[in-house]
Amino acid sequence: MTGAHADHEEDLLESLLQEPVPDDDELAARLGLEPAVFDQAVAAAEEHGRIEREAGGRFRLSREGRRVARRIARRHRALACFFEELGMEREAAEREACTLEHGLSDEAIARLEDHLRCPGPCRERPCETGRDTDGQSLLDYGEGARVCITAVRPCGRYRRLMDMGVVPGEEVVVRRRLSNRAVVIEVKGCEIGLSPECAATVLATPCP
Amino acid sequence: MPLKVALVGNPGVGKSLIFNQLTGVGVEIGNYPGSSVDLLSGGSCFQHERVEVLDLPGVYSLEDGAETDALVRRVIADESVTAVVAVLDATRLERNLYLLLQVAEYGRPMIAVVNMIDETARRGAAIDTGRLERLLGVPVLATSAATGEGIDRILPTAVLEARPATVEVPYDHHVEAALSSLSRTFGADRREALQALQEIGDDAELLETAAAVADEIGRRHRMSASQIIATNRHNHARGIADEIITPGGGAGRRIDRLLTRTIPGIPILAAVLVGMLLVVFLVGGVLEEYIVQAFDRFLMVPLAGLGLPPLLTEVLSSVVLALQAGLGIAFPYIFTFYVLLAIVEDSGYMSRAAFLADRAMHRVGLHGEAIIPLVLGFGCNVPALMGTRLLPTRRERTIAAFMITMVPCSARTVVISGIVASFVSLAAAFSIYLMVLVLILLTGLVLSRVAPGPQLGMVLEMAPLRRPRPDLVLLKAWLRIKEFLYIAMPLLLVSSVILGLLGYFGVIAAVQDAFAPISEGLLGLPAYASTALLFGILRKEMAFETLVVLAGTAELDTVMTSLQLYTFAVVSTLFVPCISTIAVLRRELGSRLAALITVYTVVLGLGIGALIHFAAG
C-alpha cells in the first residue's frame, strides 16, 4: 500500500471517532476525497478489520480500528501541540499538523518500521558513496589544516561522530593522514581516527 | 535496601582503576538481568554497611543505540542504585561533560569525580571544581586514581551527599517545543521525550509520534533532531568547560607520529604481533611443562596407586586430566598472552594498530577495530568471540566469528608445537601457521563477497599513549582468565568425565571403528588418530595428548610418518572449534550460525587434510 492510501485510511478512521457517525457521502465530503478514492480507503480499512458496517449501513470502528484511530488522533494532537508551542495560532497549528501528518514521507515511515523491527545498532544506515557534491569533506584537507565542520551526513556512524563532538560548527584539526586514506582529527582536545568512508561524511570549510 | 553505587564514564577515564581501589578483592563479572553485556561488580564497606560498586562499560553517550548504552541507561534509571558516580577525565573534560549532561537528565542522585587531576596539574592547567559543583548542582571531587588522591572520599560522598543535578541543557526552541508537546500529549518526562526524538524508548506510540515531530524539526533545520540535540549538549558542555578550566600547554606526541605512519608503523605493528606470539610460545612452553609434571607427580601417580575400583579411578583421573589440561593451558599460554595484551591495550597502542590495519581489514569486510578480537583469538577463541560485540553490525560480527574460530589459539599452538615442531621441523610448524592464516584471509574475502551489507566505517578514539601500570595489567589479565575459567572449566570437567566413561564402556572403540575409513582412507592416518581428533573437540590440545596415549609412546615419530604427523596437526588445528568455543558461538550468534561455522570448519579441516594426503602421498 502506498503512503497516500495509508493516509486516506487513517483520515477515515480518525473521522469515525466523532459521534454521531455521518453517512458515507458526508464522510467522503468531509475528508475531501473523490468517491473512488474514498471507496479504496473503505476497502483498505475493511480489509484490515478496522471498520465494520452497522445494520443501518453506516460504518463503525471495530475494536482494533478504535485503537488505531485513537493513536492517530493522539499523534495529530502532539503535532498540533508542537506547532502551538512554536507560537502558531491554534487553527493554523491544527492545519499544519494535518498536512504534516500525511506529509510523512514513505522513507520516514519505512525508517520507523525498520526501527521497530530492529532497535539498536542496525538502525545505522550505510552512506551512499559518490555524493560528496555539497562541499569538501575531511578527506580533502592536508595534515595540520584547521577546519570548521559545516555538516555531518546523517548516515553510517554519525551517531558516534556526534557523541565524539564532531558536530556542525565545531573546529577540528586534521592531525594525520594515512596512506590508506584514514585520517586522525583532533576534536575537543581528543584525537580520533576515522576510516575514509566516515571522513567522507564530515563536510568542512577552512576556518576563518 | 543494600547500598549500590554505579560508576559511569567515557572509555579510558580511569574508571576501572577507581573501581579496583574501591573494591579490592572479590570482583565478579556478571550479566545485568536481561542483558548479555558484561558488568563488573564488587563489594566495599562504608560505615559498617556493605556497598555494592558497579563498574559500567565505558560509553561516549547514553543514546548511541548500542547494547552497552542500553545497559548503562537501565542501570542509571534503576531505582535500587543509591548513587551514580560520573567519572570525568580532567584532560578531556569538555567531551566528558557531554556524557555527564545526559546522565544528569535522569534526575538520579549523583556526584561527579574529576579524575586524572594530577595530569592537568602537570600540564600547567587548572580546574575550578568548586565552580563546577555550583554549575552542576552536585558534589564534585578531584581525584587521581593513579596516585590514589581523593579516592577515599568517593564512597562517603556518593552515599551521603549525592543528589539530582540541577544543570539543564537549554535546547533549540524547536526541540523544546517538541519536548513540551510530547509531555502534554503523552505525559513523557523531559528525558523520555528527548530519547524518543532520537528513536530510543519502548513506547511504540510515543516513538511514532516523536518521529513525526523529529522529522519536522529536521526539515526546518536541515539537520536531524538528534544532531541538534547533540550540538546543544556539546555547546553547553563547552560553556561549562570554558568557565572552569584554566588552560595549560599540550602534551608531546612525537612517538605517536612514528606509530601511525605507514612506515615504520606497519613494520612495528607486525613486530609487536609476532613478538607477542613468540613470547607466549617460549614462556608458555616452559611453564606448561612444570604444571603438567606437577600434576603427574602429585595427583596422577598417587591416584593410580590407590587401588580404587576401576570405574572410580577412571572418573577421578578424568577430572584430574581436565584440571591438568585446563590449568596447563590456561596459565602458561593464555595468561601470558593476556598479560601481553593488557600491556598493549593499556599503553594505548591498540587503537593505533586498529587505525593502521583499517584498510587491510576492509578487504575482508571488516574494520580496523576487528583486529582487537582477532588478536585476542591467538590466546583463546572464547574471549575473542565475546570481544566481537564491539563491532557495529551483525554482518561484521558474523565474518569476525568465522575468522576468529579459525585463529590458532594457544591450545592449537600446543598441538602444532608438540607434534610438528618437535617431530618434523620448526619450518613445518610455521608453514601450518601460514597456511591457516591464508585460509582465514580467504574465508574473510569470500564472506565479505557473499555476505553483502553495510560498511559503516570506523570511528575510534586514539587514547593518549601511557606507560601501563603493572598492577592494572595483571588485574586485567586476571579478570580475563577468570572469565575463561568460568566458561571453559565446567565444560572441560563434564566432557572429560563423559569421554572417560565412554572409553571405559568401550563406546570410543566402536566410534573409532566407525571413523576408521575417514581416518585411514581420507587422511591416511592410523585409526586411533580419529579418536584423538574427537578428543580434540573437547580441548584442542587433548588431540595431542590422546594421540600420545593411543600410540602408546611419546616418541610419535616412531609410529607415524612425518607426513602423517603434519596432516594430523593441520586437521586438528582446522577442524571443529572446541566445545567451549561452540558454546560461546551459540550464545553470541545463535544456534544456526554456530552450527554453520562448525560444519564449515569440519569440511575445511577434512578437505585440507585429504588434499595433503593425496597430493603428498
Interface residues (C-beta under 8 A of the other chain):
Chain A: R71 R74 R75 R77 A78 L79 C81 F82 F83 E84 E85 L86 L100 E101 L104 S105 A108 R111 L112 H115 L116 P119 G120 P121 C122 R123 E124 R125 P126 C127 A151 V152 P154 G156 R157 Y158 R159 R160 L161 M162 D163 M164 G165 V167 P168 G169 E170 R176 L178 S179 N180 R181 A182 V184 K188 G189 C190 E191 I192 G193 L194 S195 P196 E197 C198 T201
Chain B: Y60 S61 E63 D64 G65 A66 E67 A70 T91 R92 E94 R95 Y98 H173 H174 E176 A177 A178 S180 S181 L182 R184 T185 F186 E199 I200 A204 E205 L207 E208 T209 A211 A212 V213 D215 E216 M223 S224 S226 Q227 A230 T231 H234 R238 R257 T260 R261 T262 S351 A354 F355 L356 D358 R359 H362 H367 G368 P392 T393 R394 P454 Q455 L456 G457 M458 V459 L460 E461 M462
